[in-house]
Structures are given as structure tokens and as C-alpha cells.
Amino acid sequence: MKALKTLNPYFWKHKLLLFYGFIFIILSNFFNIYKVPFIGDSVNQIAEYKGSGFNPKILVNVGIIIGSSLLTGFFTFMMRQTIIVASRRIEYELKNKIYSHYQEISITDYKKTTIGDLLNRLSEDVVAIRMYLGPGVMYVANLIVLVSITTFYMLKTDVCMTLWTLIPLPILSFLIYRVSSVISRKSKITQKSQSAISTFVTDSFSGIRVVKFFAKEKFIEKNYSDKVRDYQDKSLDLAKTEAYFFTIITFVIGLLNVAILFIGGQKYISGQMNVGTIAEFFTYINILIFPFSMLGWVTSINQRADASMSRVNEFLDMKSEIVNKSSEISMITGDIEFKNVSYTYPNTGIKALDNLSFKIEAGKSLAIMGKTGSGKSTIALLLSRLLDPDEGEILIDGKNLKDHNLKNYRNYIGIIPQESYLFSDTIENNIGFALEKPSHKLVEEAAKIADVHNNIQGFKNKYETMVGERGVMLSGGQKQRICIARALIKQPKILIFDDSLSALDTETEENILKNIDEKINNTTNIIITHRESSAIRADKVLHLTPLNELELAK
């Protein structure tokens, strides 16, 4: 299970808790086994003094057995309070690490996978890993310690019977080794099927309006049913393989009991062994039954954890091509220059920009127009450094954008994307999202500039109105204006409208652009649009032509 080796640093970090847990494992198993000779002695005492009245030694043995059982229970509790707590802490750290990595990977990486798959790695996969970190580690360590202590006591009692009862264990280990590889393979297949369900459900819920528009509910239900049935088949196939473990273990335990009964019975008949010793061996085996019966389950969850860790590592190994090389904090004025910039989308191979150059001074405005596919939105993505150009360079205030502190730079830009995305929260929190703790006054001022304040005042709960998932409770125009207010609240030095005025009437559009000119000073405006009414206020206009049309023209 190579993938699980990447968890070793977490074990080392929580080594103190795990060390205490191991000590408690030793103590709990020691007292669990310590009482067994007293059980055997009590059986002998009962057989020897039958009908002879009260035997105080039996009472002492009973006290030792009860005391040992209580200590076993206490140290078992402490074992879980250390090892399981350590596993929960590692789970917390791992989830934070994965979520943090979600923030770091580029949008190109997001396009390589699905939201459902990403969610599954953060939830189902991490839970499977945690089961290895907690029960997986605890039960394996417990079994090793228990077998070691039990073997010592069994050998001390009778070497011959110990050897005969322990012979099946190597066979058991071999069978587990053979079945575990099959479980690992089937676990990976099952996890992929689970991810497919998560992806499908996410898509169908996000697109519920489209589903209802086209009356495709039955179609979606059928597809969902097919995916769930596929997961069911794979899960049952995995469960069937896992069931072999319990069958094997039950069979081996049965052989052990037969061996004790046969060998012990012969020795008892020949006078070499008393009945108490036979009772001891039955007790030893009964103590070993549960840990060995758990061995199949533990191996199964460890194999699942290995499959899940492989998926998590695959994601964590993604390295974003957008790397922040600077920690310098500096002012941004808003000078923009593209020098021979080219960009090709890696997923599709489509060349969006080829050798593009233009310049705009701080505080000026540039309208970018062109047909669909001409690369307008690509410019917005490059300017916000969600993408890096393949060739050429982008200069901000005369300095290559790649050399700017990315976080510092993004604090100075505001972008309103084509898709008006709102979080499932209040209007106030959506507008104030761009700032750490914005005052209500700032939120209201931004809403006024975006010409949405009067609409908000008309709502029952005003700025505390919940917008619903993705802003479903609002109209397209209202969502767009709230997105504009969200970009304006931090008074950006570079403001990018990525075709984000299309849902507005020309009067509202004119009001917003006029408010920006009057109330937000020295902002460099990039207006990507299809409308001439949006471009007419700009200082410069850049017309783009799709590259495929240029190729056809040639």
C-alpha cells in the first residue's frame, strides 16, 4: 500500500498521542490475558474441591478476573481516546490541505475534472483514509500485541498445543494477502463509480431549471438509476470479495477449536494435562477470535484507504502553472500593455490569441469588441492572471505581470465575469465579499453606483435578503448589478467588464458607467462587449477577429 506512505509525516506529527495509544494497547491486552491463568486455576479448583464447601482461593481468583477486566476496559477506552483522536486530527488537517489546494490549482486544472469528483475526494476519500488512520492502525497494532502476549502465555502453558493451534495462522495470512490485492482493485473501481454519482447529482441539481424546461425529469431519473445500479453492482462485487475474509477466519477459528479439543482431550485422558489448562486454551482462542475476525475488515478498509489516498495524491500532485513569485507589496496605478501575447487552450488546442499587442494608460478606458470566439474573455482571464500567456508578456505599470505579487495585484483589480455568480447568502454579504469586514455604508454606496440600491430597498428584508443558490431568487439584471457592486466596493484600479452588461437595458448601463466615471477615480476600465452603446464611452476601441476567420481569409 504505497500510497498510504504519504501519511507518515502526519503520524510523526502526532507521535506522542500514538505512542500513548500504543502503551495503552499493551496494557489493555496484558490485563486481558493476565486473567486467563486464573480462569484455568478456578476451573481446576472447582473440579478438585467439588462438594468440599467454600474455597477462598476461587474468591481471590474471581476478584483478580474482575479487576483485570475493569483495567482492560479502562485501558481500551484510553487507547481509543488517543489513537482515534489522533486520526480525527489528521483527518481535519488533511481536509484543510485538500481544500487549500483547491484554491491554488488553476482553472485549467478544474476543467480536467468534475465538481462531483472533487467533492468526493474531499468527503468520501478522506473518510476512507481516516478509517485507516484510526481503526485500521489501532486494530492491527492491537492484534500484533495481543498475539505476542497470548503466544507467550500459551507457550508457557503448553508448547505442543500452542504450536498446533498457531499452525493455521500463516495460512490465514497468505489467504488474506491474496484476497487483499483483489479488494484494492475493486475498491478503486467502486470509488470511481461513487464519484460518477456525485458528479451527475451536482450537474442535475445545478441545471434543475433546464431539466424542468425540457420536461426531462424521467430521463434524469433513469440516468441516475443506471449510475446507482452500476455503483450497487460494483459495491456488491466488492462486498462479496470482502465476505471471503470472514468465511476464511471462521473456518480457521473452527480448526483451532477442534485442535484444542482433540489434542487437549488426548492429553487429559493420558493424565498429561488438567481440565483447567484446556479451559485456558479455549479462552485464549476466544480472546483471539474478535481481533482475527476484524482482520478481514481492517484489511478491507486499509485497501480502500490506499485506493482513496491514491486519488487524493493524484489531485495533490497537480501543480498550478500560475505561480506567485513575489511577496512585494506595492501600489498599482493601472497601466496595461500587451506585448505580442499568444494563448492556446491546452484542453482543446484552440488558439484564442495570436501575437496581440495593445497599450492603455492608467485611468483610461478600452472597449474590446469582436465576434464570439475572437478571444475577448481570454484577455480578461489573462489580465486577472487566471491564465498565463504562452508567448509574449503582459506589463502592469511597466512590470511583467508574472513578477507582481499575485495576491497584492488582485486586490487592485475588479472583474465582473460573464456568468453572474452569487453565493447562497444575503445580498449584503455578496456585495461585501471582496472586502474583509465591509461596513453597511460601503455596501450601500457600491449598490448605488451599480444602480441596484432601489431594487434592494424594495425587497422585504432589503440587504438581508437571501439570494438563494447561485442567486436563483433574483432576476438576471439584478444578479449582474450585484456582481458589479461586488467588484466596485474595493475601489479597484483596474476594472474589467467581461460582457457583463448584456442583461441590462441601455439606460441602466449608461447610469452605471456614468456613476463609475464620477465616483471611482483613476480606474482603468476594460469593457468587453458586443454593444456599441457600451463601447461609445471608451477612450479606445479594440476590434478582434476570430483566428479561424483569418485562416479562412488567407
C-alpha positions in Angstrom: 0.0 0.0 0.0 2.5 2.6 -1.3 0.0 5.5 -1.4 -0.5 5.4 2.4 3.2 6.0 3.0 2.5 9.7 2.2 0.7 9.8 5.6 3.9 9.1 7.5 4.6 12.8 8.2 1.2 13.0 9.9 2.0 10.0 12.1 5.2 11.6 13.1 3.5 14.9 13.9 1.1 13.2 16.3 3.7 10.7 17.5 3.1 11.5 21.2 -0.7 10.6 21.1 0.1 7.5 19.0 2.9 6.5 21.5 0.5 6.7 24.4 -2.1 4.8 22.4 0.4 2.0 21.8 1.2 1.9 25.5 -2.5 1.6 26.3 -2.8 -1.2 23.7 -0.1 -3.1 25.5 -1.7 -2.6 29.0 -5.2 -3.4 27.8 -4.1 -6.7 26.2 -1.8 -7.6 29.1 -4.6 -7.4 31.6 -6.9 -9.2 29.2 -4.5 -12.1 29.0 -3.3 -11.9 32.6 -6.7 -13.1 34.0 -6.7 -16.3 31.8 -4.5 -18.5 34.1 -6.7 -17.6 37.0 -9.8 -18.8 35.0 -8.0 -22.1 34.4 -7.0 -22.3 38.0 -10.6 -21.6 39.1 -11.8 -24.5 36.9 -9.2 -26.8 38.5 -10.2 -25.6 41.9 -13.9 -26.3 41.2 -13.1 -29.8 39.8 -10.7 -30.6 42.7 -12.9 -29.3 45.6 -16.3 -30.3 44.2 -18.6 -30.7 47.1 -16.0 -29.8 49.7 -17.6 -26.5 50.7 -16.4 -22.9 50.3 -13.0 -22.4 48.6 -11.5 -18.9 49.4 -9.0 -19.3 46.5 -11.8 -19.2 44.0 -13.0 -15.9 45.5 -9.5 -14.4 45.1 -9.4 -15.6 41.5 -12.8 -14.0 40.8 -11.5 -10.7 42.3 -8.4 -10.8 40.1 -10.5 -11.7 37.0 -13.0 -8.8 37.7 -10.2 -6.4 38.4 -8.3 -7.4 35.3 -11.5 -7.0 33.2 -12.0 -3.5 34.6 -8.4 -2.5 33.8 -8.8 -3.9 30.3 -11.9 -1.8 29.8 -10.2 1.3 31.1 -7.1 1.0 29.0 -9.2 0.1 25.9 -11.1 3.4 26.5 -7.8 5.3 26.8 -6.5 3.6 23.7 -9.4 4.9 21.7 -9.1 8.3 23.2 -5.6 8.6 21.9 -5.4 6.8 18.6 -8.9 7.7 17.3 -8.4 11.3 18.5 -5.1 11.4 16.5 -6.9 10.1 13.4 -9.6 12.8 13.7 -6.9 15.5 14.0 -5.1 14.1 10.9 -8.5 14.0 9.1 -9.0 17.7 9.9 -5.5 18.6 8.7 -5.8 16.6 5.5 -9.2 18.1 4.6 -7.8 21.6 5.1 -4.8 20.7 3.0 -7.0 19.4 0.2 -9.3 22.4 0.4 -6.4 24.8 0.4 -5.0 23.0 -2.7 -8.4 23.6 -4.4 -7.7 27.3 -4.0 -4.3 27.0 -5.6 -4.9 25.0 -8.7 -5.6 26.9 -11.9 -8.9 27.0 -13.8 -7.3 24.8 -16.5 -6.9 22.1 -13.8 -10.5 22.5 -12.8 -11.6 21.8 -16.4 -9.7 18.5 -16.3 -12.1 17.0 -13.7 -15.6 17.4 -12.4 -17.0 19.1 -9.3 -18.6 15.9 -8.1 -15.2 14.1 -8.3 -13.5 17.0 -6.4 -16.2 16.8 -3.7 -15.9 13.0 -3.5 -12.2 13.3 -2.8 -12.8 15.8 0.0 -15.6 13.7 1.6 -15.7 10.0 0.8 -12.0 9.5 0.1 -10.9 11.4 3.3 -13.3 9.4 5.4 -11.9 6.2 4.0 -8.3 7.4 4.8 -9.4 8.3 8.3 -10.7 4.8 8.8 -7.2 3.6 8.1 -5.7 6.2 10.4 -7.9 5.2 13.3 -9.4 1.7 13.4 -7.0 0.4 10.7 -3.9 1.3 12.7 -5.5 0.6 16.1 -6.8 -2.9 15.3 -3.6 -4.0 13.5 -1.4 -2.8 16.4 -3.8 -4.4 18.9 -3.7 -7.7 17.1 0.1 -7.8 16.9 0.4 -7.0 20.6 -2.4 -9.5 21.5 -0.9 -12.3 19.5 2.6 -11.6 21.0 1.3 -11.7 24.6 -1.0 -14.6 24.1 1.7 -16.7 22.4 4.0 -16.1 25.3 1.4 -17.3 27.8 0.3 -20.2 25.6 4.0 -21.4 25.2 4.5 -21.1 29.0 1.4 -23.3 29.5 1.9 -26.0 26.9 4.4 -25.8 23.9 2.9 -28.6 21.9 -0.7 -27.3 22.0 0.5 -23.8 21.2 2.3 -25.0 18.1 -0.7 -26.9 16.9 -3.2 -24.1 17.5 -0.9 -21.5 15.8 -0.1 -23.5 12.7 -3.2 -22.2 10.8 -2.2 -18.5 11.3 0.4 -18.4 8.4 -2.2 -20.0 6.1 -4.6 -17.3 7.2 -2.0 -14.6 6.4 -1.3 -16.0 3.0 -5.0 -16.1 2.1 -5.5 -12.5 3.3 -2.6 -11.4 1.2 -4.1 -13.0 -2.0 -7.6 -11.6 -1.4 -6.4 -8.1 -0.4 -5.0 -7.3 -3.9 -8.4 -8.1 -5.4 -10.1 -5.8 -2.9 -7.7 -3.0 -3.7 -8.5 -3.2 -7.4 -12.3 -3.4 -6.8 -12.1 -0.6 -4.2 -10.7 1.8 -6.8 -13.5 0.9 -9.3 -16.1 1.4 -6.6 -14.7 4.8 -5.7 -14.8 6.0 -9.3 -18.4 4.9 -9.6 -19.3 6.9 -6.4 -17.6 9.9 -8.0 -19.7 9.5 -11.1 -22.9 9.6 -9.0 -21.7 12.8 -7.2 -20.9 14.5 -10.5 -24.3 13.5 -12.0 -26.2 14.7 -9.0 -24.3 18.0 -8.8 -25.0 18.6 -12.5 -28.7 17.7 -12.4 -29.3 19.9 -9.3 -27.4 22.8 -10.7 -29.3 22.6 -14.0 -32.7 21.8 -12.5 -34.3 24.7 -14.4 -33.1 23.3 -17.7 -34.3 19.8 -16.7 -37.8 21.3 -16.0 -37.8 23.5 -19.1 -37.4 20.5 -21.3 -39.5 18.1 -19.2 -36.6 15.7 -18.8 -37.3 14.6 -15.2 -37.8 10.9 -16.2 -34.7 10.9 -18.4 -32.6 12.3 -15.5 -34.2 9.7 -13.1 -33.3 6.9 -15.4 -29.7 8.0 -15.8 -29.4 8.4 -12.1 -30.9 5.0 -11.5 -28.4 3.5 -14.0 -25.5 5.1 -12.2 -26.7 4.0 -8.8 -27.3 0.4 -10.1 -23.7 0.4 -11.5 -22.5 1.5 -8.1 -24.6 -1.1 -6.4 -23.2 -3.9 -8.6 -19.6 -2.8 -8.0 -20.3 -2.5 -4.3 -21.9 -5.9 -4.1 -19.0 -7.4 -6.0 -16.6 -5.8 -3.5 -18.7 -6.9 -0.6 -18.7 -10.5 -1.9 -14.9 -10.5 -2.1 -14.7 -9.0 1.4 -17.1 -11.7 2.7 -14.4 -14.3 1.9 -12.3 -12.9 4.7 -15.0 -13.7 7.3 -15.5 -17.1 5.9 -11.8 -17.9 6.0 -11.4 -16.5 9.5 -14.5 -18.5 10.8 -13.1 -21.7 9.2 -9.6 -21.1 10.8 -11.1 -20.4 14.2 -13.1 -23.6 13.9 -9.9 -25.6 13.1 -8.3 -24.0 16.2 -11.1 -25.1 18.5 -11.0 -28.7 17.0 -7.3 -28.8 17.5 -7.6 -27.7 21.2 -10.4 -30.2 21.8 -8.6 -33.1 20.1 -5.0 -32.6 21.4 -6.2 -31.3 24.9 -8.6 -34.2 25.2 -5.9 -36.8 24.4 -3.5 -35.2 27.0 -6.3 -35.1 29.6 -7.1 -38.8 29.1 -3.4 -39.7 29.4 -3.1 -37.6 32.5 -0.6 -35.0 31.0 -3.0 -32.1 31.2 -5.7 -30.9 33.6 -9.1 -29.6 32.6 -8.2 -26.0 33.7 -5.4 -25.9 31.1 -7.8 -26.9 28.3 -10.2 -24.2 29.5 -7.3 -21.7 29.3 -6.6 -22.5 25.7 -10.3 -22.2 24.8 -10.2 -18.8 26.5 -7.1 -17.7 24.6 -8.7 -18.7 21.3 -11.9 -16.9 22.2 -9.9 -13.8 23.0 -8.2 -14.0 19.6 -11.5 -14.6 17.7 -12.6 -11.0 17.6 -9.3 -9.4 16.6 -8.8 -12.1 13.9 -12.4 -11.7 12.7 -11.7 -8.0 12.4 -8.6 -8.6 10.4 -10.6 -9.1 7.2 -12.5 -5.8 7.8 -9.3 -4.0 8.7 -7.5 -5.2 5.6 -10.5 -4.2 3.6 -10.6 -0.6 4.9 -6.9 -0.3 4.6 -7.1 -1.3 0.9 -9.9 1.2 0.4 -7.8 3.8 2.1 -5.0 3.1 -0.2 -7.3 3.5 -3.2 -8.6 6.8 -1.8 -5.1 8.0 -0.9 -4.0 7.3 -4.5 -6.9 9.5 -5.7 -6.1 12.3 -3.2 -2.4 12.2 -4.1 -3.2 12.4 -7.7 -5.0 15.6 -7.0 -2.4 17.0 -4.6 0.3 16.3 -7.2 -1.4 18.8 -9.6 0.9 21.8 -9.8 -0.7 25.0 -11.0 1.1 26.8 -13.8 0.1 30.1 -12.0 2.9 30.6 -9.5 3.3 33.6 -7.3 7.0 34.5 -7.4 6.9 37.7 -5.3 5.9 38.8 -1.8 6.4 42.5 -2.5 3.5 44.9 -1.5 3.3 47.8 -4.0 0.8 50.3 -5.4 -0.9 49.5 -8.7 -1.8 52.5 -10.9 -3.3 50.7 -13.8 -1.0 51.0 -16.8 -1.6 47.9 -19.1 0.4 46.7 -22.0 0.1 43.5 -24.0 3.3 42.7 -26.0 2.9 40.0 -28.7 0.7 37.9 -26.5 -0.4 34.5 -27.7 -2.5 31.9 -25.9 -3.7 28.4 -26.8 -6.2 26.5 -24.6 -4.4 23.2 -23.6 -7.7 21.2 -23.2 -9.0 21.9 -26.7 -5.9 23.1 -28.6 -7.8 26.2 -29.7 -5.6 29.2 -30.2 -7.5 32.2 -28.8 -4.9 34.9 -29.2 -2.0 35.3 -31.6 0.6 37.9 -31.3 -1.7 40.5 -29.7 -0.3 43.9 -28.7 -2.1 47.0 -27.3 -1.5 49.6 -24.6 -3.8 51.6 -22.3 -2.7 54.2 -19.8 -3.9 54.3 -16.2 -7.3 55.9 -15.7 -8.3 55.4 -19.4 -10.9 53.1 -20.8 -10.6 50.4 -23.5 -13.6 48.7 -25.2 -12.9 45.3 -26.7 -15.3 44.1 -29.3 -15.4 41.2 -31.7 -17.4 38.1 -32.6 -17.8 35.0 -30.4 -14.5 33.1 -30.2 -12.3 36.1 -31.0 -10.5 35.9 -27.6 -12.2 38.7 -25.7 -12.8 36.7 -22.5 -9.3 35.2 -22.8 -8.0 38.8 -22.4 -10.0 39.1 -19.1 -8.6 35.8 -17.8 -5.1 36.8 -18.7 -5.4 40.2 -17.1 -6.7 38.7 -13.9 -3.9 36.1 -14.2 -6.1 33.1 -14.1 -4.1 32.2 -17.2 -0.6 32.9 -18.2 0.3 33.6 -21.9 2.1 31.0 -23.9 4.2 33.7 -25.6 4.8 37.4 -25.1 4.2 39.3 -21.9 1.7 41.4 -20.1 3.0 44.5 -18.4 1.3 46.2 -15.5 2.8 49.5 -14.6 5.7 48.6 -16.8 6.4 45.3 -14.9 5.7 41.8 -16.1 2.5 40.5 -14.5 4.3 37.3 -13.6 6.7 39.3 -11.4 3.9 41.0 -9.4 2.8 39.7 -6.1 -0.4 37.9 -7.3 -2.4 38.5 -4.1 -1.4 42.1 -3.9 -2.2 42.6 -7.6 -5.7 41.0 -7.4 -6.5 43.3 -4.5 -6.3 46.2 -7.1 -8.4 44.6 -9.8 -12.2 44.1 -10.0 -13.7 41.8 -12.6 -17.3 41.2 -13.4 -17.5 37.9 -15.3 -19.9 36.8 -18.0 -21.7 34.4 -15.6 -23.3 36.4 -12.7 -22.3 34.0 -9.9 -23.7 34.8 -6.4 -23.1 32.8 -3.2 -26.1 31.4 -1.4 -26.1 34.2 1.2 -27.5 37.6 1.8 -27.3 40.5 -0.7 -25.1 42.4 1.8 -22.6 39.5 2.2 -22.4 39.0 -1.6 -21.6 42.7 -2.3 -19.2 42.8 0.6 -17.4 39.6 -0.4 -14.5 41.5 -1.9 -13.5 43.1 1.5 -12.6 41.6 4.9 -15.2 43.3 7.0 -17.1 45.9 5.0 -19.4 48.4 6.7 -23.0 48.6 5.6 -22.3 52.2 4.3 -19.7 50.9 1.9 -22.0 48.1 0.7 -24.8 50.6 0.1 -22.5 53.0 -1.8 -21.4 50.2 -4.1 -25.0 49.2 -4.7 -25.9 52.8 -5.6 -23.1 53.1 -8.1 -24.2 49.7 -9.6 -27.8 51.2 -9.8 -29.3 48.3 -7.8 -29.9 50.1 -4.4 -33.5 51.0 -5.2 -34.3 47.4 -6.2 -32.8 46.1 -2.9 -34.8 48.6 -0.9 -38.0 47.2 -2.5 -37.3 43.7 -1.1 -38.9 42.7 2.2 -35.6 42.1 4.0 -33.7 44.7 2.0 -29.9 43.9 2.2 -30.5 40.9 4.4 -32.5 39.2 1.6 -31.2 35.7 0.8 -30.4 35.3 -2.9 -30.7 31.5 -3.0 -28.3 29.1 -4.6 -26.4 31.0 -7.4 -28.8 33.9 -6.9 -31.8 32.0 -8.1 -34.2 34.4 -6.3 -33.1 37.4 -8.3 -33.6 38.4 -12.0 -30.6 38.3 -14.4 -30.3 42.0 -14.3 -30.3 42.2 -10.5 -27.7 39.5 -10.2 -25.5 41.2 -12.7 -25.7 44.6 -10.9 -24.9 42.9 -7.5 -21.9 41.4 -9.2 -20.9 44.8 -10.4 -21.3 46.3 -6.9 -19.2 43.4 -5.5 -16.3 44.4 -7.9 -16.7 48.2 -7.2 -16.8 48.0 -3.4 -13.0 47.8 -3.1 -12.4 50.8 -5.4 -10.2 48.8 -7.9 -7.5 50.4 -10.1 -8.3 48.1 -13.0 -12.0 47.3 -13.6 -12.9 44.6 -16.2 -16.4 44.1 -17.5 -16.4 40.7 -19.3 -19.5 41.1 -21.4 -21.3 41.7 -18.1 -23.7 44.5 -19.1 -25.6 42.4 -21.6 -28.6 41.7 -19.3 -29.1 45.4 -18.7 -31.1 47.9 -20.7 -29.1 50.7 -22.2 -30.4 53.3 -19.7 -29.2 51.3 -16.7 -26.0 50.5 -18.5 -25.4 54.2 -19.1 -26.2 55.1 -15.4 -23.7 52.5 -14.2 -20.9 53.7 -16.5 -21.6 57.3 -15.7 -21.6 56.6 -11.9 -18.2 54.8 -12.2 -16.7 57.8 -14.1 -18.0 60.2 -11.5 -17.4 58.3 -8.2 -14.5 55.9 -8.8 -11.4 58.0 -9.8 -8.4 56.9 -11.8 -9.7 53.5 -12.7 -8.5 51.8 -15.9 -11.7 50.3 -17.4 -11.7 47.3 -19.7 -15.1 46.9 -21.3 -15.6 43.6 -23.2 -18.8 43.9 -25.1 -20.9 43.2 -28.2 -22.8 46.5 -27.9 -21.7 49.7 -29.5 -23.6 51.6 -26.7 -21.1 50.1 -24.2 -18.1 51.0 -26.3 -19.0 54.5 -27.2 -17.8 56.0 -23.9 -14.4 54.3 -24.1 -11.2 56.2 -25.0 -10.0 53.4 -27.3 -11.7 50.5 -29.0 -10.0 47.2 -29.9 -11.7 45.1 -32.5 -10.8 41.3 -32.5 -11.4 38.8 -35.3 -11.6 35.0 -34.6 -8.3 33.4 -35.8 -10.2 30.7 -37.8 -11.7 33.5 -39.9 -8.2 34.9 -40.5 -7.1 31.5 -41.6 -10.0 31.1 -44.0 -9.4 34.6 -45.4 -5.8 33.6 -46.2 
